Amino acid sequence: MSHPVSDEQIATLSACIFQGRKIEAIKLYREMTGLGLKESKDAVDELEASLRGSSPDKFTAGPQAQGCLGVIVVGLLCGAGLAGYWLA
């Protein structure tokens, strides 16, 4: 990280990165340093790369893809209702 931050701040940023909250880490870094978005993103990317190299087991799994089962069920129910209406 190119701009000096305290060990406590690095721990906070690291926790965000480990939990998959990279955007939050970038926002925090901007607040901590006063740097711009690009510089903050680059610094957080650098920290993430370092953490992935030294502690890959601490990263939580990324968010699971949310299926669209609910939309499909609602669509099928609506379709069945319309079909029943038209056929009655």
PDB file of N, CA, C and O in Angstrom:
ATOM      1  N   MET A   1       0.851  -1.162   0.000  1.00  0.00           N
ATOM      2  CA  MET A   1       0.000   0.000   0.000  1.00  0.00           C
ATOM      3  C   MET A   1       0.901   1.231   0.000  1.00  0.00           C
ATOM      4  O   MET A   1       1.823   1.349   0.808  1.00  0.00           O
ATOM      5  N   SER A   2       0.621   2.112  -0.895  1.00  0.00           N
ATOM      6  CA  SER A   2       1.516   3.233  -1.119  1.00  0.00           C
ATOM      7  C   SER A   2       1.349   4.357  -0.102  1.00  0.00           C
ATOM      8  O   SER A   2       2.307   5.086   0.157  1.00  0.00           O
ATOM      9  N   HIS A   3       0.196   4.517   0.467  1.00  0.00           N
ATOM     10  CA  HIS A   3      -0.053   5.612   1.409  1.00  0.00           C
ATOM     11  C   HIS A   3      -0.050   5.040   2.821  1.00  0.00           C
ATOM     12  O   HIS A   3      -0.660   3.998   3.059  1.00  0.00           O
ATOM     13  N   PRO A   4       0.624   5.698   3.763  1.00  0.00           N
ATOM     14  CA  PRO A   4       0.715   5.124   5.116  1.00  0.00           C
ATOM     15  C   PRO A   4      -0.634   5.075   5.823  1.00  0.00           C
ATOM     16  O   PRO A   4      -1.350   6.073   5.903  1.00  0.00           O
ATOM     17  N   VAL A   5      -0.959   3.902   6.330  1.00  0.00           N
ATOM     18  CA  VAL A   5      -2.136   3.713   7.165  1.00  0.00           C
ATOM     19  C   VAL A   5      -1.692   2.901   8.379  1.00  0.00           C
ATOM     20  O   VAL A   5      -0.695   2.182   8.320  1.00  0.00           O
ATOM     21  N   SER A   6      -2.425   3.019   9.462  1.00  0.00           N
ATOM     22  CA  SER A   6      -2.042   2.333  10.693  1.00  0.00           C
ATOM     23  C   SER A   6      -2.310   0.830  10.584  1.00  0.00           C
ATOM     24  O   SER A   6      -3.042   0.373   9.707  1.00  0.00           O
ATOM     25  N   ASP A   7      -1.707   0.088  11.484  1.00  0.00           N
ATOM     26  CA  ASP A   7      -1.936  -1.357  11.522  1.00  0.00           C
ATOM     27  C   ASP A   7      -3.398  -1.678  11.786  1.00  0.00           C
ATOM     28  O   ASP A   7      -3.942  -2.635  11.236  1.00  0.00           O
ATOM     29  N   GLU A   8      -4.027  -0.878  12.626  1.00  0.00           N
ATOM     30  CA  GLU A   8      -5.448  -1.071  12.926  1.00  0.00           C
ATOM     31  C   GLU A   8      -6.296  -0.864  11.662  1.00  0.00           C
ATOM     32  O   GLU A   8      -7.230  -1.622  11.400  1.00  0.00           O
ATOM     33  N   GLN A   9      -5.961   0.162  10.893  1.00  0.00           N
ATOM     34  CA  GLN A   9      -6.697   0.426   9.659  1.00  0.00           C
ATOM     35  C   GLN A   9      -6.484  -0.700   8.643  1.00  0.00           C
ATOM     36  O   GLN A   9      -7.417  -1.096   7.945  1.00  0.00           O
ATOM     37  N   ILE A  10      -5.266  -1.206   8.564  1.00  0.00           N
ATOM     38  CA  ILE A  10      -4.992  -2.326   7.653  1.00  0.00           C
ATOM     39  C   ILE A  10      -5.784  -3.550   8.075  1.00  0.00           C
ATOM     40  O   ILE A  10      -6.286  -4.287   7.227  1.00  0.00           O
ATOM     41  N   ALA A  11      -5.901  -3.776   9.389  1.00  0.00           N
ATOM     42  CA  ALA A  11      -6.689  -4.902   9.886  1.00  0.00           C
ATOM     43  C   ALA A  11      -8.154  -4.759   9.486  1.00  0.00           C
ATOM     44  O   ALA A  11      -8.799  -5.739   9.112  1.00  0.00           O
ATOM     45  N   THR A  12      -8.676  -3.538   9.566  1.00  0.00           N
ATOM     46  CA  THR A  12     -10.064  -3.281   9.167  1.00  0.00           C
ATOM     47  C   THR A  12     -10.253  -3.535   7.672  1.00  0.00           C
ATOM     48  O   THR A  12     -11.212  -4.188   7.260  1.00  0.00           O
ATOM     49  N   LEU A  13      -9.332  -3.017   6.869  1.00  0.00           N
ATOM     50  CA  LEU A  13      -9.402  -3.224   5.425  1.00  0.00           C
ATOM     51  C   LEU A  13      -9.280  -4.702   5.087  1.00  0.00           C
ATOM     52  O   LEU A  13     -10.004  -5.211   4.232  1.00  0.00           O
ATOM     53  N   SER A  14      -8.369  -5.382   5.754  1.00  0.00           N
ATOM     54  CA  SER A  14      -8.167  -6.812   5.503  1.00  0.00           C
ATOM     55  C   SER A  14      -9.423  -7.604   5.821  1.00  0.00           C
ATOM     56  O   SER A  14      -9.793  -8.506   5.070  1.00  0.00           O
ATOM     57  N   ALA A  15     -10.083  -7.277   6.930  1.00  0.00           N
ATOM     58  CA  ALA A  15     -11.315  -7.975   7.301  1.00  0.00           C
ATOM     59  C   ALA A  15     -12.373  -7.809   6.212  1.00  0.00           C
ATOM     60  O   ALA A  15     -13.064  -8.765   5.858  1.00  0.00           O
ATOM     61  N   CYS A  16     -12.495  -6.599   5.687  1.00  0.00           N
ATOM     62  CA  CYS A  16     -13.460  -6.358   4.605  1.00  0.00           C
ATOM     63  C   CYS A  16     -13.107  -7.195   3.381  1.00  0.00           C
ATOM     64  O   CYS A  16     -13.980  -7.808   2.767  1.00  0.00           O
ATOM     65  N   ILE A  17     -11.840  -7.218   3.037  1.00  0.00           N
ATOM     66  CA  ILE A  17     -11.411  -7.960   1.850  1.00  0.00           C
ATOM     67  C   ILE A  17     -11.629  -9.453   2.046  1.00  0.00           C
ATOM     68  O   ILE A  17     -12.109 -10.131   1.138  1.00  0.00           O
ATOM     69  N   PHE A  18     -11.280  -9.977   3.225  1.00  0.00           N
ATOM     70  CA  PHE A  18     -11.480 -11.401   3.495  1.00  0.00           C
ATOM     71  C   PHE A  18     -12.949 -11.793   3.380  1.00  0.00           C
ATOM     72  O   PHE A  18     -13.260 -12.916   2.983  1.00  0.00           O
ATOM     73  N   GLN A  19     -13.853 -10.876   3.723  1.00  0.00           N
ATOM     74  CA  GLN A  19     -15.281 -11.156   3.693  1.00  0.00           C
ATOM     75  C   GLN A  19     -15.918 -10.854   2.338  1.00  0.00           C
ATOM     76  O   GLN A  19     -17.134 -10.972   2.183  1.00  0.00           O
ATOM     77  N   GLY A  20     -15.104 -10.468   1.360  1.00  0.00           N
ATOM     78  CA  GLY A  20     -15.632 -10.193   0.027  1.00  0.00           C
ATOM     79  C   GLY A  20     -16.279  -8.826  -0.111  1.00  0.00           C
ATOM     80  O   GLY A  20     -17.046  -8.593  -1.045  1.00  0.00           O
ATOM     81  N   ARG A  21     -15.977  -7.915   0.814  1.00  0.00           N
ATOM     82  CA  ARG A  21     -16.563  -6.579   0.782  1.00  0.00           C
ATOM     83  C   ARG A  21     -15.519  -5.584   0.280  1.00  0.00           C
ATOM     84  O   ARG A  21     -15.130  -4.658   0.992  1.00  0.00           O
ATOM     85  N   LYS A  22     -15.080  -5.789  -0.939  1.00  0.00           N
ATOM     86  CA  LYS A  22     -13.996  -4.994  -1.515  1.00  0.00           C
ATOM     87  C   LYS A  22     -14.398  -3.534  -1.737  1.00  0.00           C
ATOM     88  O   LYS A  22     -13.594  -2.629  -1.514  1.00  0.00           O
ATOM     89  N   ILE A  23     -15.618  -3.307  -2.170  1.00  0.00           N
ATOM     90  CA  ILE A  23     -16.074  -1.928  -2.405  1.00  0.00           C
ATOM     91  C   ILE A  23     -16.062  -1.153  -1.092  1.00  0.00           C
ATOM     92  O   ILE A  23     -15.668   0.013  -1.054  1.00  0.00           O
ATOM     93  N   GLU A  24     -16.489  -1.799  -0.029  1.00  0.00           N
ATOM     94  CA  GLU A  24     -16.449  -1.153   1.283  1.00  0.00           C
ATOM     95  C   GLU A  24     -15.009  -0.832   1.677  1.00  0.00           C
ATOM     96  O   GLU A  24     -14.735   0.231   2.232  1.00  0.00           O
ATOM     97  N   ALA A  25     -14.089  -1.758   1.386  1.00  0.00           N
ATOM     98  CA  ALA A  25     -12.677  -1.527   1.695  1.00  0.00           C
ATOM     99  C   ALA A  25     -12.140  -0.327   0.919  1.00  0.00           C
ATOM    100  O   ALA A  25     -11.374   0.471   1.460  1.00  0.00           O
ATOM    101  N   ILE A  26     -12.534  -0.199  -0.329  1.00  0.00           N
ATOM    102  CA  ILE A  26     -12.084   0.935  -1.142  1.00  0.00           C
ATOM    103  C   ILE A  26     -12.625   2.236  -0.561  1.00  0.00           C
ATOM    104  O   ILE A  26     -11.893   3.221  -0.470  1.00  0.00           O
ATOM    105  N   LYS A  27     -13.903   2.251  -0.164  1.00  0.00           N
ATOM    106  CA  LYS A  27     -14.486   3.454   0.436  1.00  0.00           C
ATOM    107  C   LYS A  27     -13.757   3.824   1.723  1.00  0.00           C
ATOM    108  O   LYS A  27     -13.442   4.991   1.956  1.00  0.00           O
ATOM    109  N   LEU A  28     -13.493   2.819   2.557  1.00  0.00           N
ATOM    110  CA  LEU A  28     -12.784   3.077   3.804  1.00  0.00           C
ATOM    111  C   LEU A  28     -11.387   3.627   3.539  1.00  0.00           C
ATOM    112  O   LEU A  28     -10.941   4.560   4.207  1.00  0.00           O
ATOM    113  N   TYR A  29     -10.702   3.043   2.559  1.00  0.00           N
ATOM    114  CA  TYR A  29      -9.348   3.507   2.246  1.00  0.00           C
ATOM    115  C   TYR A  29      -9.375   4.961   1.786  1.00  0.00           C
ATOM    116  O   TYR A  29      -8.500   5.749   2.147  1.00  0.00           O
ATOM    117  N   ARG A  30     -10.369   5.308   0.999  1.00  0.00           N
ATOM    118  CA  ARG A  30     -10.497   6.702   0.548  1.00  0.00           C
ATOM    119  C   ARG A  30     -10.690   7.629   1.732  1.00  0.00           C
ATOM    120  O   ARG A  30     -10.088   8.701   1.796  1.00  0.00           O
ATOM    121  N   GLU A  31     -11.542   7.209   2.681  1.00  0.00           N
ATOM    122  CA  GLU A  31     -11.780   8.040   3.868  1.00  0.00           C
ATOM    123  C   GLU A  31     -10.516   8.148   4.719  1.00  0.00           C
ATOM    124  O   GLU A  31     -10.221   9.210   5.267  1.00  0.00           O
ATOM    125  N   MET A  32      -9.781   7.060   4.829  1.00  0.00           N
ATOM    126  CA  MET A  32      -8.578   7.040   5.667  1.00  0.00           C
ATOM    127  C   MET A  32      -7.454   7.903   5.105  1.00  0.00           C
ATOM    128  O   MET A  32      -6.709   8.537   5.852  1.00  0.00           O
ATOM    129  N   THR A  33      -7.343   7.918   3.778  1.00  0.00           N
ATOM    130  CA  THR A  33      -6.184   8.557   3.157  1.00  0.00           C
ATOM    131  C   THR A  33      -6.493   9.853   2.428  1.00  0.00           C
ATOM    132  O   THR A  33      -5.603  10.681   2.233  1.00  0.00           O
ATOM    133  N   GLY A  34      -7.743  10.038   2.023  1.00  0.00           N
ATOM    134  CA  GLY A  34      -8.093  11.209   1.242  1.00  0.00           C
ATOM    135  C   GLY A  34      -7.718  11.083  -0.229  1.00  0.00           C
ATOM    136  O   GLY A  34      -7.813  12.051  -0.985  1.00  0.00           O
ATOM    137  N   LEU A  35      -7.294   9.894  -0.631  1.00  0.00           N
ATOM    138  CA  LEU A  35      -6.932   9.670  -2.036  1.00  0.00           C
ATOM    139  C   LEU A  35      -8.176   9.502  -2.887  1.00  0.00           C
ATOM    140  O   LEU A  35      -9.281   9.330  -2.372  1.00  0.00           O
ATOM    141  N   GLY A  36      -7.983   9.555  -4.201  1.00  0.00           N
ATOM    142  CA  GLY A  36      -9.075   9.394  -5.139  1.00  0.00           C
ATOM    143  C   GLY A  36      -9.481   7.936  -5.302  1.00  0.00           C
ATOM    144  O   GLY A  36      -8.865   7.030  -4.740  1.00  0.00           O
ATOM    145  N   LEU A  37     -10.527   7.738  -6.079  1.00  0.00           N
ATOM    146  CA  LEU A  37     -11.085   6.407  -6.284  1.00  0.00           C
ATOM    147  C   LEU A  37     -10.077   5.456  -6.924  1.00  0.00           C
ATOM    148  O   LEU A  37      -9.887   4.344  -6.430  1.00  0.00           O
ATOM    149  N   LYS A  38      -9.433   5.867  -8.002  1.00  0.00           N
ATOM    150  CA  LYS A  38      -8.503   4.987  -8.702  1.00  0.00           C
ATOM    151  C   LYS A  38      -7.330   4.599  -7.812  1.00  0.00           C
ATOM    152  O   LYS A  38      -6.947   3.431  -7.750  1.00  0.00           O
ATOM    153  N   GLU A  39      -6.763   5.583  -7.128  1.00  0.00           N
ATOM    154  CA  GLU A  39      -5.624   5.301  -6.258  1.00  0.00           C
ATOM    155  C   GLU A  39      -6.027   4.370  -5.115  1.00  0.00           C
ATOM    156  O   GLU A  39      -5.269   3.479  -4.732  1.00  0.00           O
ATOM    157  N   SER A  40      -7.233   4.588  -4.575  1.00  0.00           N
ATOM    158  CA  SER A  40      -7.713   3.744  -3.487  1.00  0.00           C
ATOM    159  C   SER A  40      -7.983   2.328  -3.972  1.00  0.00           C
ATOM    160  O   SER A  40      -7.658   1.358  -3.287  1.00  0.00           O
ATOM    161  N   LYS A  41      -8.576   2.213  -5.147  1.00  0.00           N
ATOM    162  CA  LYS A  41      -8.835   0.886  -5.705  1.00  0.00           C
ATOM    163  C   LYS A  41      -7.525   0.150  -5.960  1.00  0.00           C
ATOM    164  O   LYS A  41      -7.399  -1.032  -5.641  1.00  0.00           O
ATOM    165  N   ASP A  42      -6.565   0.841  -6.527  1.00  0.00           N
ATOM    166  CA  ASP A  42      -5.263   0.220  -6.788  1.00  0.00           C
ATOM    167  C   ASP A  42      -4.603  -0.253  -5.494  1.00  0.00           C
ATOM    168  O   ASP A  42      -4.018  -1.335  -5.451  1.00  0.00           O
ATOM    169  N   ALA A  43      -4.698   0.555  -4.447  1.00  0.00           N
ATOM    170  CA  ALA A  43      -4.094   0.191  -3.160  1.00  0.00           C
ATOM    171  C   ALA A  43      -4.795  -1.018  -2.551  1.00  0.00           C
ATOM    172  O   ALA A  43      -4.140  -1.909  -2.010  1.00  0.00           O
ATOM    173  N   VAL A  44      -6.133  -1.053  -2.635  1.00  0.00           N
ATOM    174  CA  VAL A  44      -6.889  -2.187  -2.093  1.00  0.00           C
ATOM    175  C   VAL A  44      -6.620  -3.438  -2.933  1.00  0.00           C
ATOM    176  O   VAL A  44      -6.519  -4.536  -2.386  1.00  0.00           O
ATOM    177  N   ASP A  45      -6.504  -3.285  -4.235  1.00  0.00           N
ATOM    178  CA  ASP A  45      -6.144  -4.428  -5.094  1.00  0.00           C
ATOM    179  C   ASP A  45      -4.777  -4.992  -4.700  1.00  0.00           C
ATOM    180  O   ASP A  45      -4.582  -6.206  -4.654  1.00  0.00           O
ATOM    181  N   GLU A  46      -3.846  -4.096  -4.421  1.00  0.00           N
ATOM    182  CA  GLU A  46      -2.499  -4.506  -4.010  1.00  0.00           C
ATOM    183  C   GLU A  46      -2.553  -5.259  -2.666  1.00  0.00           C
ATOM    184  O   GLU A  46      -1.897  -6.285  -2.491  1.00  0.00           O
ATOM    185  N   LEU A  47      -3.342  -4.730  -1.732  1.00  0.00           N
ATOM    186  CA  LEU A  47      -3.495  -5.395  -0.441  1.00  0.00           C
ATOM    187  C   LEU A  47      -4.161  -6.759  -0.618  1.00  0.00           C
ATOM    188  O   LEU A  47      -3.747  -7.738   0.003  1.00  0.00           O
ATOM    189  N   GLU A  48      -5.189  -6.825  -1.459  1.00  0.00           N
ATOM    190  CA  GLU A  48      -5.873  -8.097  -1.694  1.00  0.00           C
ATOM    191  C   GLU A  48      -4.920  -9.131  -2.274  1.00  0.00           C
ATOM    192  O   GLU A  48      -4.913 -10.281  -1.835  1.00  0.00           O
ATOM    193  N   ALA A  49      -4.121  -8.738  -3.246  1.00  0.00           N
ATOM    194  CA  ALA A  49      -3.161  -9.662  -3.849  1.00  0.00           C
ATOM    195  C   ALA A  49      -2.178 -10.176  -2.796  1.00  0.00           C
ATOM    196  O   ALA A  49      -1.835 -11.358  -2.775  1.00  0.00           O
ATOM    197  N   SER A  50      -1.737  -9.281  -1.936  1.00  0.00           N
ATOM    198  CA  SER A  50      -0.821  -9.675  -0.868  1.00  0.00           C
ATOM    199  C   SER A  50      -1.490 -10.657   0.090  1.00  0.00           C
ATOM    200  O   SER A  50      -0.884 -11.652   0.489  1.00  0.00           O
ATOM    201  N   LEU A  51      -2.739 -10.376   0.456  1.00  0.00           N
ATOM    202  CA  LEU A  51      -3.467 -11.251   1.374  1.00  0.00           C
ATOM    203  C   LEU A  51      -3.755 -12.611   0.744  1.00  0.00           C
ATOM    204  O   LEU A  51      -3.665 -13.640   1.415  1.00  0.00           O
ATOM    205  N   ARG A  52      -4.096 -12.618  -0.531  1.00  0.00           N
ATOM    206  CA  ARG A  52      -4.367 -13.897  -1.210  1.00  0.00           C
ATOM    207  C   ARG A  52      -3.109 -14.755  -1.266  1.00  0.00           C
ATOM    208  O   ARG A  52      -3.185 -15.982  -1.223  1.00  0.00           O
ATOM    209  N   GLY A  53      -1.955 -14.107  -1.362  1.00  0.00           N
ATOM    210  CA  GLY A  53      -0.706 -14.843  -1.373  1.00  0.00           C
ATOM    211  C   GLY A  53      -0.321 -15.375  -0.009  1.00  0.00           C
ATOM    212  O   GLY A  53       0.204 -16.482   0.109  1.00  0.00           O
ATOM    213  N   SER A  54      -0.587 -14.575   1.038  1.00  0.00           N
ATOM    214  CA  SER A  54      -0.141 -14.967   2.376  1.00  0.00           C
ATOM    215  C   SER A  54      -1.196 -15.722   3.178  1.00  0.00           C
ATOM    216  O   SER A  54      -0.842 -16.534   4.033  1.00  0.00           O
ATOM    217  N   SER A  55      -2.476 -15.478   2.926  1.00  0.00           N
ATOM    218  CA  SER A  55      -3.542 -16.096   3.732  1.00  0.00           C
ATOM    219  C   SER A  55      -4.745 -16.488   2.878  1.00  0.00           C
ATOM    220  O   SER A  55      -5.850 -16.009   3.133  1.00  0.00           O
ATOM    221  N   PRO A  56      -4.565 -17.337   1.881  1.00  0.00           N
ATOM    222  CA  PRO A  56      -5.691 -17.657   1.002  1.00  0.00           C
ATOM    223  C   PRO A  56      -6.835 -18.378   1.718  1.00  0.00           C
ATOM    224  O   PRO A  56      -7.979 -18.319   1.269  1.00  0.00           O
ATOM    225  N   ASP A  57      -6.537 -19.049   2.816  1.00  0.00           N
ATOM    226  CA  ASP A  57      -7.557 -19.790   3.544  1.00  0.00           C
ATOM    227  C   ASP A  57      -8.508 -18.898   4.342  1.00  0.00           C
ATOM    228  O   ASP A  57      -9.553 -19.370   4.788  1.00  0.00           O
ATOM    229  N   LYS A  58      -8.178 -17.644   4.528  1.00  0.00           N
ATOM    230  CA  LYS A  58      -9.022 -16.734   5.302  1.00  0.00           C
ATOM    231  C   LYS A  58     -10.149 -16.113   4.481  1.00  0.00           C
ATOM    232  O   LYS A  58     -11.055 -15.493   5.036  1.00  0.00           O
ATOM    233  N   PHE A  59     -10.093 -16.277   3.172  1.00  0.00           N
ATOM    234  CA  PHE A  59     -11.127 -15.687   2.322  1.00  0.00           C
ATOM    235  C   PHE A  59     -12.397 -16.519   2.419  1.00  0.00           C
ATOM    236  O   PHE A  59     -12.371 -17.744   2.298  1.00  0.00           O
ATOM    237  N   THR A  60     -13.512 -15.825   2.641  1.00  0.00           N
ATOM    238  CA  THR A  60     -14.789 -16.524   2.666  1.00  0.00           C
ATOM    239  C   THR A  60     -15.226 -16.751   1.234  1.00  0.00           C
ATOM    240  O   THR A  60     -14.813 -16.037   0.320  1.00  0.00           O
ATOM    241  N   ALA A  61     -16.059 -17.744   1.055  1.00  0.00           N
ATOM    242  CA  ALA A  61     -16.568 -18.022  -0.284  1.00  0.00           C
ATOM    243  C   ALA A  61     -17.383 -16.831  -0.756  1.00  0.00           C
ATOM    244  O   ALA A  61     -18.054 -16.166   0.034  1.00  0.00           O
ATOM    245  N   GLY A  62     -17.316 -16.578  -2.037  1.00  0.00           N
ATOM    246  CA  GLY A  62     -18.078 -15.476  -2.612  1.00  0.00           C
ATOM    247  C   GLY A  62     -19.559 -15.750  -2.497  1.00  0.00           C
ATOM    248  O   GLY A  62     -19.961 -16.884  -2.238  1.00  0.00           O
ATOM    249  N   PRO A  63     -20.366 -14.744  -2.682  1.00  0.00           N
ATOM    250  CA  PRO A  63     -21.804 -14.934  -2.569  1.00  0.00           C
ATOM    251  C   PRO A  63     -22.293 -15.931  -3.604  1.00  0.00           C
ATOM    252  O   PRO A  63     -21.900 -15.893  -4.770  1.00  0.00           O
ATOM    253  N   GLN A  64     -23.150 -16.814  -3.150  1.00  0.00           N
ATOM    254  CA  GLN A  64     -23.698 -17.818  -4.054  1.00  0.00           C
ATOM    255  C   GLN A  64     -24.660 -17.139  -5.024  1.00  0.00           C
ATOM    256  O   GLN A  64     -25.346 -16.177  -4.676  1.00  0.00           O
ATOM    257  N   ALA A  65     -24.692 -17.657  -6.233  1.00  0.00           N
ATOM    258  CA  ALA A  65     -25.595 -17.113  -7.237  1.00  0.00           C
ATOM    259  C   ALA A  65     -27.033 -17.355  -6.783  1.00  0.00           C
ATOM    260  O   ALA A  65     -27.389 -18.462  -6.379  1.00  0.00           O
ATOM    261  N   GLN A  66     -27.819 -16.350  -6.851  1.00  0.00           N
ATOM    262  CA  GLN A  66     -29.209 -16.478  -6.469  1.00  0.00           C
ATOM    263  C   GLN A  66     -29.995 -16.947  -7.681  1.00  0.00           C
ATOM    264  O   GLN A  66     -29.990 -16.297  -8.726  1.00  0.00           O
ATOM    265  N   GLY A  67     -30.656 -18.058  -7.538  1.00  0.00           N
ATOM    266  CA  GLY A  67     -31.444 -18.612  -8.633  1.00  0.00           C
ATOM    267  C   GLY A  67     -32.713 -17.815  -8.842  1.00  0.00           C
ATOM    268  O   GLY A  67     -33.078 -16.960  -8.036  1.00  0.00           O
ATOM    269  N   CYS A  68     -33.354 -18.107  -9.909  1.00  0.00           N
ATOM    270  CA  CYS A  68     -34.593 -17.403 -10.208  1.00  0.00           C
ATOM    271  C   CYS A  68     -35.771 -18.358 -10.083  1.00  0.00           C
ATOM    272  O   CYS A  68     -36.756 -18.233 -10.810  1.00  0.00           O
ATOM    273  N   LEU A  69     -35.671 -19.312  -9.161  1.00  0.00           N
ATOM    274  CA  LEU A  69     -36.727 -20.296  -8.961  1.00  0.00           C
ATOM    275  C   LEU A  69     -38.053 -19.621  -8.636  1.00  0.00           C
ATOM    276  O   LEU A  69     -39.094 -20.023  -9.155  1.00  0.00           O
ATOM    277  N   GLY A  70     -38.026 -18.612  -7.793  1.00  0.00           N
ATOM    278  CA  GLY A  70     -39.267 -17.910  -7.434  1.00  0.00           C
ATOM    279  C   GLY A  70     -39.941 -17.299  -8.642  1.00  0.00           C
ATOM    280  O   GLY A  70     -41.163 -17.365  -8.771  1.00  0.00           O
ATOM    281  N   VAL A  71     -39.170 -16.713  -9.516  1.00  0.00           N
ATOM    282  CA  VAL A  71     -39.730 -16.103 -10.732  1.00  0.00           C
ATOM    283  C   VAL A  71     -40.325 -17.185 -11.627  1.00  0.00           C
ATOM    284  O   VAL A  71     -41.395 -17.005 -12.208  1.00  0.00           O
ATOM    285  N   ILE A  72     -39.632 -18.292 -11.730  1.00  0.00           N
ATOM    286  CA  ILE A  72     -40.128 -19.396 -12.561  1.00  0.00           C
ATOM    287  C   ILE A  72     -41.435 -19.938 -12.002  1.00  0.00           C
ATOM    288  O   ILE A  72     -42.381 -20.172 -12.755  1.00  0.00           O
ATOM    289  N   VAL A  73     -41.499 -20.139 -10.689  1.00  0.00           N
ATOM    290  CA  VAL A  73     -42.718 -20.660 -10.064  1.00  0.00           C
ATOM    291  C   VAL A  73     -43.880 -19.701 -10.285  1.00  0.00           C
ATOM    292  O   VAL A  73     -44.974 -20.124 -10.658  1.00  0.00           O
ATOM    293  N   VAL A  74     -43.649 -18.424 -10.059  1.00  0.00           N
ATOM    294  CA  VAL A  74     -44.720 -17.443 -10.264  1.00  0.00           C
ATOM    295  C   VAL A  74     -45.159 -17.443 -11.719  1.00  0.00           C
ATOM    296  O   VAL A  74     -46.354 -17.388 -12.011  1.00  0.00           O
ATOM    297  N   GLY A  75     -44.195 -17.504 -12.630  1.00  0.00           N
ATOM    298  CA  GLY A  75     -44.536 -17.549 -14.053  1.00  0.00           C
ATOM    299  C   GLY A  75     -45.358 -18.768 -14.415  1.00  0.00           C
ATOM    300  O   GLY A  75     -46.323 -18.671 -15.174  1.00  0.00           O
ATOM    301  N   LEU A  76     -44.981 -19.913 -13.875  1.00  0.00           N
ATOM    302  CA  LEU A  76     -45.730 -21.140 -14.148  1.00  0.00           C
ATOM    303  C   LEU A  76     -47.141 -21.066 -13.570  1.00  0.00           C
ATOM    304  O   LEU A  76     -48.101 -21.495 -14.210  1.00  0.00           O
ATOM    305  N   LEU A  77     -47.265 -20.522 -12.364  1.00  0.00           N
ATOM    306  CA  LEU A  77     -48.593 -20.389 -11.758  1.00  0.00           C
ATOM    307  C   LEU A  77     -49.476 -19.439 -12.552  1.00  0.00           C
ATOM    308  O   LEU A  77     -50.661 -19.702 -12.759  1.00  0.00           O
ATOM    309  N   CYS A  78     -48.891 -18.339 -12.992  1.00  0.00           N
ATOM    310  CA  CYS A  78     -49.655 -17.391 -13.818  1.00  0.00           C
ATOM    311  C   CYS A  78     -50.059 -18.029 -15.140  1.00  0.00           C
ATOM    312  O   CYS A  78     -51.189 -17.877 -15.602  1.00  0.00           O
ATOM    313  N   GLY A  79     -49.123 -18.739 -15.732  1.00  0.00           N
ATOM    314  CA  GLY A  79     -49.416 -19.428 -16.990  1.00  0.00           C
ATOM    315  C   GLY A  79     -50.500 -20.471 -16.826  1.00  0.00           C
ATOM    316  O   GLY A  79     -51.387 -20.589 -17.672  1.00  0.00           O
ATOM    317  N   ALA A  80     -50.436 -21.229 -15.742  1.00  0.00           N
ATOM    318  CA  ALA A  80     -51.456 -22.245 -15.475  1.00  0.00           C
ATOM    319  C   ALA A  80     -52.802 -21.582 -15.222  1.00  0.00           C
ATOM    320  O   ALA A  80     -53.836 -22.079 -15.669  1.00  0.00           O
ATOM    321  N   GLY A  81     -52.791 -20.477 -14.516  1.00  0.00           N
ATOM    322  CA  GLY A  81     -54.045 -19.767 -14.253  1.00  0.00           C
ATOM    323  C   GLY A  81     -54.665 -19.228 -15.519  1.00  0.00           C
ATOM    324  O   GLY A  81     -55.878 -19.312 -15.709  1.00  0.00           O
ATOM    325  N   LEU A  82     -53.827 -18.667 -16.400  1.00  0.00           N
ATOM    326  CA  LEU A  82     -54.343 -18.155 -17.678  1.00  0.00           C
ATOM    327  C   LEU A  82     -54.841 -19.291 -18.555  1.00  0.00           C
ATOM    328  O   LEU A  82     -55.886 -19.174 -19.196  1.00  0.00           O
ATOM    329  N   ALA A  83     -54.102 -20.382 -18.584  1.00  0.00           N
ATOM    330  CA  ALA A  83     -54.519 -21.531 -19.383  1.00  0.00           C
ATOM    331  C   ALA A  83     -55.862 -22.074 -18.869  1.00  0.00           C
ATOM    332  O   ALA A  83     -56.746 -22.409 -19.659  1.00  0.00           O
ATOM    333  N   GLY A  84     -56.002 -22.156 -17.564  1.00  0.00           N
ATOM    334  CA  GLY A  84     -57.267 -22.612 -16.981  1.00  0.00           C
ATOM    335  C   GLY A  84     -58.404 -21.658 -17.306  1.00  0.00           C
ATOM    336  O   GLY A  84     -59.526 -22.090 -17.567  1.00  0.00           O
ATOM    337  N   TYR A  85     -58.121 -20.377 -17.292  1.00  0.00           N
ATOM    338  CA  TYR A  85     -59.136 -19.370 -17.601  1.00  0.00           C
ATOM    339  C   TYR A  85     -59.576 -19.481 -19.054  1.00  0.00           C
ATOM    340  O   TYR A  85     -60.770 -19.434 -19.349  1.00  0.00           O
ATOM    341  N   TRP A  86     -58.607 -19.630 -19.969  1.00  0.00           N
ATOM    342  CA  TRP A  86     -58.915 -19.684 -21.401  1.00  0.00           C
ATOM    343  C   TRP A  86     -59.601 -20.997 -21.776  1.00  0.00           C
ATOM    344  O   TRP A  86     -60.434 -21.023 -22.682  1.00  0.00           O
ATOM    345  N   LEU A  87     -59.265 -22.060 -21.105  1.00  0.00           N
ATOM    346  CA  LEU A  87     -59.823 -23.362 -21.432  1.00  0.00           C
ATOM    347  C   LEU A  87     -61.180 -23.586 -20.765  1.00  0.00           C
ATOM    348  O   LEU A  87     -61.909 -24.500 -21.150  1.00  0.00           O
ATOM    349  N   ALA A  88     -61.529 -22.771 -19.775  1.00  0.00           N
ATOM    350  CA  ALA A  88     -62.795 -22.980 -19.051  1.00  0.00           C
ATOM    351  C   ALA A  88     -63.969 -22.430 -19.811  1.00  0.00           C
ATOM    352  O   ALA A  88     -65.105 -22.522 -19.345  1.00  0.00           O
TER     353      ALA A  88
END
